[in-house]
Amino acid sequence: MKDRLEVFKEEPGFVKLFKGFKEKYRSLGRVGGTVSLKGFSSEEIQSIAGFLGQPSEVLQKKGSVGLIAFERELRNTGFTDITLKELLEAVLGEIILTKVEEAEQERLEEQSFFKRLVEKKPEASWWLEKLMTRASDTRWMWALYQKDKQELHHMILTVCEAFKAVPGEGEYELLPFFSQRTTGNPHYFDNQGAAGKLLVHCMYADQVKENPDARMPRNGEELNELLGSYGILRDDLWNFATCQGLLAFQNGVVHQVWRAAADTQTVMNVPMKELSKLDGMRPAIGNQVWIVENSGVCSALMDAMPQAPIICTHGQFRAAGWKLLDFLAEQGCTLYYSGDLDPEGILIADRMKKRYKDQAVLWRMDAESYEKSLSEEDITDRMAKLDKVDAVNWSGLIELMRNRKRAGYQEALAEELIGDIKKRFLL
């Protein structure tokens, strides 16, 4: 048998033809169809024609070879004991599967891959099952699976262990130090690396358990927020909030820097690095706090009411902003929040309302304020973001925004905001 096969390996054109046969068989799932002879030399066509018992001119004109015809000719040339598929496998030195068979084999291998992971980490089955869905947010992972299954297996196990070791509630740790502590490599969970992406996906999947509308981070702010919700910070200096009129506690005692700032009506940019050292906070006066999204508006409010407890979050909440408000919520404070009346501003406010419930008051974020603050900016292409908002909290504002399709901005409401603080302060 081996000697007979050498004919096909040595004669010109047959290996090339058999490779074409292989792809045709894989595609159709059976012996059938034809393979074009385009690109074959005259010598190769002459060799193939000789096997088929045809003049080379006839085969050249025909321009193709049928798989069924070739298999039929095998029976006339001493190969009655072998099928075309068996011949192809013997000559090409490989097992040939149809594309359907190959897909099924890959599916079974994938199932086995994740079955082994679930057996080792049953407590993480909720995440592993999500990875198996091949959702769009896991495409990059499947590319790594194809490239190096063993390395991916190791990474997933490492992420499972690290996720169990995130800082406890109220504690924070810089990402490089978390990586060093859990893996021995400070760069293991860098955000651009595969392991870092897996860790973020694990956290996202955990969020989905409580909030089906949760999504993978799409920008740096969302990434910082997701990591921060598990006590992990990429940067504890640039992650800050601006405030005045607050007193912080460290080891149960009023922090003297905060006392001095309140006494001198000093505005502070407070980084997460300092907030993580504190164990509590309250307003220096009263039990109400005013929070605004826009830094320019906040500055105007602080100028007008330098003694009032005011916080600026600078747009999307960072971990520092959430930490400040968590401290104040623990003290039972009423949190008045005002943001821009555009889809992004509504989403921020809605998340805050869901987090602090009755303690959070949506401040000048109603239909009347929207009418007063309307700009010429068209928000038609951003309106879909409002689909994620619970309209119950918004008293007709969402419907009005859908009709007007324009953004409302805080700058137009600055005087009303100042007036509100003056009326309510010390009440």
Secondary structure as UniProt FT lines:
FT   HELIX           2..10
FT   TURN            12..13
FT   HELIX           14..28
FT   STRAND          34..36
FT   TURN            38..39
FT   HELIX           42..52
FT   HELIX           56..62
FT   STRAND          64..66
FT   HELIX           67..74
FT   TURN            75..78
FT   TURN            80..81
FT   HELIX           84..92
FT   HELIX           99..120
FT   HELIX           122..124
FT   HELIX           125..132
FT   TURN            133..134
FT   HELIX           136..138
FT   HELIX           139..147
FT   HELIX           149..163
FT   TURN            164..165
FT   TURN            169..170
FT   STRAND          173..174
FT   HELIX           175..183
FT   TURN            186..189
FT   TURN            191..192
FT   HELIX           194..210
FT   TURN            212..213
FT   HELIX           220..228
FT   TURN            229..231
FT   STRAND          232..233
FT   STRAND          240..244
FT   STRAND          246..250
FT   TURN            251..252
FT   STRAND          253..254
FT   HELIX           256..263
FT   TURN            264..265
FT   STRAND          268..271
FT   HELIX           272..275
FT   TURN            276..277
FT   STRAND          280..283
FT   STRAND          288..292
FT   HELIX           295..304
FT   TURN            306..307
FT   STRAND          310..312
FT   HELIX           319..330
FT   TURN            331..332
FT   STRAND          334..338
FT   HELIX           343..356
FT   HELIX           357..359
FT   STRAND          360..362
FT   HELIX           367..373
FT   STRAND          374..378
FT   HELIX           380..388
FT   HELIX           391..394
FT   TURN            395..396
FT   HELIX           397..404
FT   STRAND          406..408
FT   HELIX           410..413
FT   HELIX           414..424
FT   TURN            425..426
//
